[in-house]
Amino acid sequence: MAVSVSVFLSFFLGLVLVGLVSSSKFDQLFQPSWANDHFLYEGELLKLKLDNYSGAGFSSKSRYLFGKVTIQIKLVEGDSAGTVTAFYMSSDGPNHNEFDFEFLGNTTGEPYTIQTNIYVNGVGNREQRLNLWFDPTKEFHSYSLFWNQRHVLFLVDDTPIRVHPNMENKGIAFPKDQPMGVYSSIWNADDWATQGGRVKTDWSHAPFIATYTGFEIDACEIPASAAATESAKKCSSSGVKRYWWDEPTLAELNVHQSHQLKWVKAKHMVYDYCTDTARFPVMPLECVHHRH
């Protein structure tokens, strides 16, 4: 069955969501996965702490195949150089699939950089980076992953910043049969995170705090024992069983969203693996067929 958590506001106008809608707190959906003593609970807010002893991370209690996951985050304030706050979905094993948001800290006054990446069957190296058009440390903003059999969308406040389409008809693998958990963490990565590792973490500013709220999952929940073929069948629409993520209006971006994505790429993107000829003298096949 599709699991609907919290009141889900669709990013497509005209979509009617049919199903059970209920609210949920962090501990109904997630659990600490490491460094429990670096978790701070303040009412509806969860804070993860990074200091020179440890970072912290949490994971979902269930795995999912297709749907939408959203978390609202207020990133580390001030001098966050060297730190990384991550929000991602991932399956298990060496041939895993993964969709990554990584928020790369910076020195005070410099913009935060979002790095996105996609792994398919264990292969990543599909990084894109962009600078945000707002200060993500002052207020909460929503970060979402939407996934169906047609594409994977990365969204910031429901604005698409990246689309990874299904191009199986071009011989390119697409992540469609491995259930994925939902994860978030904060850790020290000053060997690469800020200006290629040139700016290190200043521990005199610790602890570094990332704050979370608004946990929403509206996706197809998969039992831990389910096989891949069973998962794909269970979470795909057929006959009278219709899942909202399979609606025709969600098969591609609408005109407004296409314009939003073009604006993001033109005004805020600072790195795209597709154009990095030093790393990829031969353009990756998915870049040849789709400029995303």
C-alpha positions as CSV (number, residue, x, y, z in Angstrom):
1,M,0.0,0.0,0.0
2,A,1.1,3.6,-0.5
3,V,2.2,5.2,2.7
4,S,1.1,8.9,3.1
5,V,2.7,10.8,5.9
6,S,1.7,14.4,6.8
7,V,-0.3,16.7,4.6
8,F,1.3,16.5,1.2
9,L,1.0,19.5,-1.1
10,S,1.5,18.4,-4.6
11,F,4.0,20.3,-6.8
12,F,1.7,19.7,-9.8
13,L,-1.5,21.7,-9.9
14,G,-4.7,19.7,-10.5
15,L,-3.4,16.5,-8.9
16,V,-5.8,14.9,-6.4
17,L,-4.2,12.6,-3.9
18,V,-6.4,9.7,-2.9
19,G,-5.4,7.7,0.2
20,L,-4.8,7.8,3.8
21,V,-3.2,11.1,4.9
22,S,-1.9,11.4,8.4
23,S,0.7,13.4,10.3
24,S,3.9,12.0,11.6
25,K,6.8,13.0,13.8
26,F,10.5,12.1,13.3
27,D,10.4,9.0,15.5
28,Q,7.4,7.5,13.6
29,L,9.4,7.5,10.3
30,F,13.1,7.6,11.3
31,Q,15.6,6.4,13.9
32,P,19.1,7.5,14.8
33,S,21.7,5.4,13.0
34,W,24.8,6.7,14.7
35,A,25.9,9.1,17.5
36,N,22.7,9.2,19.4
37,D,24.3,11.6,21.9
38,H,24.6,14.2,19.0
39,F,20.8,14.4,18.6
40,L,18.9,17.3,20.2
41,Y,15.1,17.2,20.4
42,E,13.3,20.6,20.8
43,G,9.6,20.0,20.3
44,E,8.9,19.5,16.6
45,L,12.5,20.3,15.8
46,L,15.4,17.8,15.5
47,K,19.0,19.1,15.6
48,L,22.0,17.1,14.5
49,K,25.3,18.2,16.0
50,L,28.8,18.0,14.6
51,D,31.8,18.6,16.8
52,N,35.5,17.4,16.8
53,Y,34.4,14.1,18.3
54,S,31.6,13.0,15.9
55,G,28.9,13.9,13.5
56,A,25.5,12.2,13.5
57,G,23.0,10.6,11.2
58,F,19.5,9.0,10.9
59,S,17.7,6.6,8.6
60,S,14.1,5.6,7.8
61,K,12.6,2.6,9.4
62,S,11.2,1.4,6.1
63,R,12.3,1.2,2.5
64,Y,10.4,2.7,-0.4
65,L,10.0,2.4,-4.2
66,F,8.6,5.4,-6.0
67,G,6.9,8.4,-4.5
68,K,8.1,11.6,-2.8
69,V,10.2,12.3,0.2
70,T,10.6,15.8,1.7
71,I,12.5,17.1,4.7
72,Q,12.7,20.7,5.8
73,I,16.2,21.7,6.8
74,K,17.9,24.8,8.3
75,L,21.6,24.5,7.5
76,V,24.6,25.3,9.7
77,E,24.9,29.0,10.3
78,G,28.0,31.1,10.1
79,D,31.4,29.6,9.2
80,S,30.4,26.1,8.1
81,A,33.5,25.4,6.0
82,G,34.5,21.8,5.8
83,T,31.1,20.5,6.9
84,V,28.6,18.5,4.8
85,T,25.0,18.0,5.6
86,A,23.4,15.2,3.4
87,F,19.9,14.1,2.6
88,Y,19.6,11.1,0.4
89,M,17.9,7.9,-0.6
90,S,19.9,4.7,-1.1
91,S,19.4,1.0,-1.6
92,D,21.9,-1.6,-0.3
93,G,24.8,-3.5,-1.7
94,P,27.6,-2.9,-4.2
95,N,25.2,-2.4,-7.1
96,H,23.0,0.1,-5.2
97,N,21.0,3.0,-6.4
98,E,21.3,6.4,-4.7
99,F,19.9,9.9,-5.0
100,D,22.0,12.5,-3.1
101,F,21.6,16.0,-1.8
102,E,24.9,17.2,-0.2
103,F,25.0,20.7,1.3
104,L,28.6,21.9,1.2
105,G,29.5,24.4,3.9
106,N,31.5,27.6,3.3
107,T,33.1,30.5,5.1
108,T,30.9,33.2,6.5
109,G,29.4,35.3,3.8
110,E,30.0,32.8,1.0
111,P,27.0,31.0,-0.6
112,Y,26.1,27.4,0.3
113,T,26.6,25.0,-2.5
114,I,24.3,22.0,-3.2
115,Q,25.9,19.0,-4.8
116,T,23.5,16.4,-6.3
117,N,24.6,13.0,-7.5
118,I,22.9,9.8,-8.8
119,Y,24.2,6.3,-8.5
120,V,22.7,3.6,-10.8
121,N,23.7,0.0,-10.2
122,G,26.6,1.1,-8.1
123,V,28.0,3.7,-10.5
124,G,27.9,7.4,-9.6
125,N,30.2,10.2,-10.8
126,R,27.1,12.2,-11.9
127,E,27.7,15.4,-9.8
128,Q,26.1,18.7,-10.4
129,R,26.6,21.7,-8.2
130,L,24.6,24.9,-7.8
131,N,24.5,27.9,-5.5
132,L,21.2,28.6,-3.8
133,W,19.2,31.7,-4.5
134,F,18.5,32.2,-0.8
135,D,20.3,31.9,2.5
136,P,19.5,28.3,3.7
137,T,20.7,29.0,7.2
138,K,18.1,31.7,8.1
139,E,14.8,29.8,7.6
140,F,13.6,26.3,6.9
141,H,13.4,25.2,3.2
142,S,12.1,22.0,1.8
143,Y,14.3,19.5,-0.1
144,S,12.5,16.8,-2.0
145,L,13.2,13.7,-4.0
146,F,10.4,12.6,-6.4
147,W,10.7,9.2,-8.2
148,N,8.6,7.3,-10.6
149,Q,9.3,5.0,-13.6
150,R,9.7,8.0,-15.9
151,H,12.3,10.1,-14.0
152,V,13.9,11.2,-10.7
153,L,13.4,14.9,-9.7
154,F,15.4,16.9,-7.2
155,L,13.4,19.8,-5.8
156,V,14.1,22.8,-3.6
157,D,10.9,24.4,-2.3
158,D,9.2,22.5,-5.0
159,T,11.4,24.1,-7.7
160,P,13.0,21.4,-9.8
161,I,16.8,21.7,-9.8
162,R,17.6,18.5,-11.6
163,V,15.9,15.8,-13.7
164,H,17.2,12.4,-14.4
165,P,15.0,10.8,-17.0
166,N,14.4,7.1,-17.8
167,M,16.4,6.5,-21.0
168,E,16.3,2.7,-21.1
169,N,15.3,2.9,-24.7
170,K,18.8,4.3,-25.3
171,G,20.4,1.4,-23.4
172,I,21.0,3.4,-20.2
173,A,20.1,1.8,-16.9
174,F,17.4,3.4,-14.7
175,P,16.8,2.9,-11.0
176,K,13.4,1.2,-10.9
177,D,13.6,-2.0,-8.9
178,Q,15.6,-1.5,-5.8
179,P,13.7,-0.2,-2.7
180,M,15.6,2.6,-1.0
181,G,15.9,3.9,2.5
182,V,15.9,7.6,3.4
183,Y,18.9,9.0,5.2
184,S,20.4,12.3,6.5
185,S,23.6,13.1,8.3
186,I,26.2,15.8,9.1
187,W,29.9,15.1,9.1
188,N,33.3,16.6,8.6
189,A,34.6,16.5,5.1
190,D,37.2,19.2,5.0
191,D,39.4,17.2,2.7
192,W,37.1,18.1,-0.2
193,A,33.9,19.9,0.8
194,T,34.9,23.6,0.7
195,Q,36.9,24.9,-2.3
196,G,38.2,21.5,-3.0
197,G,39.6,21.0,0.5
198,R,41.6,24.2,0.6
199,V,39.5,25.6,3.4
200,K,39.4,23.4,6.5
201,T,36.9,23.1,9.4
202,D,37.5,25.7,12.1
203,W,36.6,23.7,15.2
204,S,36.6,26.8,17.4
205,H,33.1,27.4,15.8
206,A,31.8,24.0,16.9
207,P,29.3,22.6,17.5
208,F,27.9,22.9,14.0
209,I,24.1,22.4,14.0
210,A,21.7,21.3,11.3
211,T,18.0,21.6,12.2
212,Y,15.2,19.5,10.8
213,T,11.4,19.6,10.7
214,G,8.5,18.7,8.4
215,F,9.3,15.0,7.7
216,E,7.1,13.8,4.9
217,I,7.0,10.5,3.0
218,D,4.4,9.7,0.4
219,A,5.7,6.6,-1.2
220,C,5.3,2.9,-1.7
221,E,6.5,1.1,1.4
222,I,8.3,-2.2,0.8
223,P,8.7,-5.0,3.4
224,A,12.3,-5.9,4.2
225,S,11.7,-9.4,2.9
226,A,10.3,-8.5,-0.5
227,A,12.2,-9.5,-3.6
228,A,13.0,-6.9,-6.3
229,T,10.5,-8.3,-8.8
230,E,7.8,-8.3,-6.1
231,S,8.6,-4.7,-5.1
232,A,8.4,-3.4,-8.7
233,K,5.0,-5.1,-9.2
234,K,3.7,-4.0,-5.9
235,C,4.5,-0.3,-6.5
236,S,3.3,-0.1,-10.1
237,S,-0.1,0.9,-11.2
238,S,-2.2,-1.8,-12.9
239,G,-5.9,-2.1,-13.6
240,V,-7.9,-0.5,-10.9
241,K,-4.8,0.0,-8.7
242,R,-3.6,3.5,-9.4
243,Y,-0.7,5.2,-7.6
244,W,-0.6,9.0,-7.7
245,W,3.0,9.0,-8.9
246,D,2.0,7.2,-12.1
247,E,-0.5,9.9,-13.1
248,P,0.1,11.1,-16.7
249,T,0.6,14.7,-15.5
250,L,3.7,13.5,-13.5
251,A,5.4,11.8,-16.4
252,E,7.3,14.9,-17.4
253,L,7.8,18.5,-16.2
254,N,5.0,20.9,-17.1
255,V,5.9,24.2,-18.9
256,H,6.3,26.2,-15.7
257,Q,8.6,23.7,-14.2
258,S,10.7,23.5,-17.4
259,H,11.1,27.2,-17.2
260,Q,12.1,27.0,-13.5
261,L,14.7,24.3,-14.3
262,K,16.2,26.4,-17.2
263,W,16.4,29.4,-14.8
264,V,18.2,27.3,-12.1
265,K,20.7,26.0,-14.6
266,A,21.4,29.3,-16.3
267,K,21.6,31.4,-13.1
268,H,22.8,29.1,-10.4
269,M,24.6,26.0,-11.7
270,V,28.4,26.1,-11.1
271,Y,29.4,22.6,-12.2
272,D,27.9,19.9,-14.4
273,Y,29.7,16.6,-15.0
274,C,28.3,16.5,-18.5
275,T,30.5,19.4,-19.5
276,D,33.7,18.3,-17.6
277,T,35.8,17.2,-20.5
278,A,38.8,16.7,-18.2
279,R,37.1,14.0,-16.2
280,F,35.1,12.7,-19.2
281,P,36.9,13.1,-22.5
282,V,34.1,11.0,-24.0
283,M,30.7,12.5,-22.9
284,P,28.7,10.2,-20.8
285,L,25.9,8.5,-22.8
286,E,23.1,10.0,-20.7
287,C,24.5,13.5,-21.4
288,V,24.5,12.9,-25.1
289,H,20.8,12.0,-25.1
290,H,19.6,14.4,-22.4
291,R,21.0,17.7,-21.2
292,H,19.9,17.7,-17.5
